[in-house]
Amino acid sequence: MSYGPSLPDLYRRAAEYVHKILQGTNPADLPIEQPTKFELMVNLKTAKALGLNIPESFLLRADEVIE
């Protein structure tokens, strides 16, 4: 199971920073941002190997389920 920031979203936001810097903005003037989008992923194969039973309601909330 993993819960963390969305990597595609982080890459998009980094590209926005690069664009602003290439347009002439001083990097020191740019604010520090924290991730705003998070993803939940569940690996069912590993959960079964560990003998864990993941409720269906939890799996429905996951962004990605690895079978």
Backbone bond lengths (Angstrom), bond angles and torsions (degrees), N, CA, C in turn:
res aa  C-N    CA-C-N  psi(-1)  N-CA   C-N-CA  omega(-1)  CA-C   N-CA-C  phi
1 M - - - 1.435 - - 1.525 107.84 -
2 S 1.303 115.19 139.65 1.457 120.63 179.88 1.518 109.48 -141.36
3 Y 1.309 115.33 135.57 1.459 121.30 174.76 1.514 106.87 -132.41
4 G 1.327 116.77 116.61 1.452 119.46 -177.63 1.509 111.38 -164.42
5 P 1.331 115.82 -178.14 1.458 119.85 -177.96 1.526 111.59 -66.34
6 S 1.304 115.90 149.32 1.459 122.87 178.04 1.534 108.63 -73.55
7 L 1.326 116.97 117.59 1.464 120.24 -178.72 1.528 112.70 -64.60
8 P 1.338 120.15 -44.15 1.469 118.21 177.07 1.530 112.75 -57.85
9 D 1.323 116.46 -37.32 1.463 120.11 178.12 1.528 110.80 -66.76
10 L 1.341 117.08 -40.20 1.470 120.43 177.98 1.528 111.16 -63.67
11 Y 1.346 116.94 -40.50 1.467 120.50 179.01 1.528 111.10 -64.32
12 R 1.341 116.23 -41.02 1.462 120.19 179.12 1.522 110.75 -62.86
13 R 1.322 116.14 -42.88 1.465 120.05 -179.55 1.523 111.38 -68.86
14 A 1.335 117.35 -34.77 1.470 120.41 176.37 1.520 110.01 -65.41
15 A 1.330 116.48 -38.83 1.466 120.07 178.06 1.529 111.17 -63.14
16 E 1.323 116.48 -35.96 1.465 120.01 177.19 1.532 110.51 -64.06
17 Y 1.326 116.76 -39.47 1.466 120.97 177.14 1.524 110.58 -63.34
18 V 1.333 116.43 -46.02 1.469 120.92 179.85 1.523 109.61 -60.25
19 H 1.323 116.51 -42.27 1.466 120.38 179.10 1.530 111.17 -60.19
20 K 1.322 116.27 -44.91 1.466 119.95 179.92 1.530 111.11 -63.34
21 I 1.318 117.18 -40.46 1.468 121.11 179.86 1.524 110.48 -66.59
22 L 1.334 116.79 -41.59 1.464 120.15 178.89 1.521 111.88 -68.23
23 Q 1.330 117.36 -23.02 1.463 121.35 176.70 1.525 111.93 -82.09
24 G 1.346 116.48 -4.36 1.456 119.51 174.98 1.518 115.95 111.54
25 T 1.318 118.30 -0.47 1.460 120.38 178.58 1.528 109.89 -70.13
26 N 1.318 116.51 135.34 1.452 121.32 177.36 1.536 108.60 -69.88
27 P 1.345 118.99 125.50 1.466 120.43 -179.36 1.526 113.59 -56.07
28 A 1.324 117.86 -29.81 1.464 120.85 179.32 1.525 111.61 -68.47
29 D 1.335 117.27 -20.15 1.459 121.33 -179.46 1.528 112.54 -87.26
30 L 1.327 117.67 -10.34 1.461 120.82 -178.94 1.527 109.96 -83.12
31 P 1.322 116.84 136.68 1.467 119.53 -179.24 1.535 111.62 -73.91
32 I 1.295 115.29 153.94 1.464 120.79 173.63 1.521 106.59 -80.74
33 E 1.334 115.95 129.93 1.461 120.00 -179.37 1.519 109.97 -114.04
34 Q 1.316 115.46 149.97 1.453 121.19 174.95 1.519 108.44 -108.81
35 P 1.337 116.78 155.40 1.469 119.42 179.26 1.525 110.95 -57.53
36 T 1.333 114.66 144.79 1.461 119.80 178.97 1.521 111.99 -117.00
37 K 1.328 116.91 -18.18 1.462 120.62 -179.49 1.527 108.82 -116.54
38 F 1.318 116.32 128.46 1.457 121.82 -179.62 1.528 109.86 -122.12
39 E 1.340 115.67 153.50 1.457 120.97 -179.16 1.526 110.02 -126.21
40 L 1.321 115.17 145.61 1.462 122.60 175.10 1.522 107.95 -112.80
41 M 1.333 116.06 124.90 1.455 121.34 178.24 1.523 109.05 -124.14
42 V 1.337 115.51 141.28 1.455 121.34 -178.99 1.526 108.41 -128.09
43 N 1.329 116.37 130.60 1.460 122.25 176.42 1.529 107.79 -102.75
44 L 1.337 116.23 102.15 1.465 120.76 -176.31 1.525 112.30 -69.21
45 K 1.329 117.19 -33.06 1.465 120.30 -179.69 1.535 110.10 -61.82
46 T 1.308 116.72 -44.99 1.463 121.04 178.60 1.523 110.95 -68.29
47 A 1.333 116.62 -40.12 1.464 120.08 179.10 1.528 110.48 -60.78
48 K 1.324 117.15 -42.10 1.463 120.41 179.09 1.526 111.00 -67.16
49 A 1.344 116.86 -37.94 1.466 120.73 178.43 1.528 110.87 -64.04
50 L 1.323 117.16 -30.77 1.466 121.73 178.54 1.527 111.98 -87.33
51 G 1.313 116.56 -4.33 1.459 120.25 179.98 1.514 113.45 79.29
52 L 1.313 117.26 23.42 1.468 121.19 -179.69 1.521 110.65 -94.43
53 N 1.302 115.97 141.91 1.457 121.80 176.53 1.521 107.59 -110.03
54 I 1.318 115.70 113.24 1.470 120.84 -178.81 1.532 107.92 -93.82
55 P 1.336 118.28 123.07 1.471 120.80 -179.74 1.532 112.02 -62.10
56 E 1.312 115.62 145.52 1.471 121.65 -179.93 1.530 111.18 -59.61
57 S 1.334 116.93 -36.83 1.466 120.09 -179.59 1.531 111.09 -63.13
58 F 1.328 116.67 -33.73 1.469 120.93 177.51 1.524 110.49 -71.02
59 L 1.337 116.18 -40.90 1.467 120.49 179.83 1.524 111.48 -64.26
60 L 1.326 117.04 -32.28 1.467 120.56 179.09 1.529 111.41 -67.86
61 R 1.303 117.17 -26.35 1.471 121.17 179.09 1.525 112.77 -82.80
62 A 1.322 117.57 -17.58 1.464 121.62 -176.93 1.524 110.32 -70.16
63 D 1.336 115.86 144.15 1.457 121.35 175.90 1.521 111.05 -75.19
64 E 1.338 116.46 -31.84 1.460 121.14 179.70 1.523 109.06 -145.64
65 V 1.331 115.45 134.63 1.462 121.86 176.49 1.519 107.32 -120.18
66 I 1.330 115.96 119.83 1.453 121.96 179.28 1.515 107.49 -94.52
67 E 1.327 115.70 121.44 1.459 119.90 -176.54 1.482 109.33 -89.78
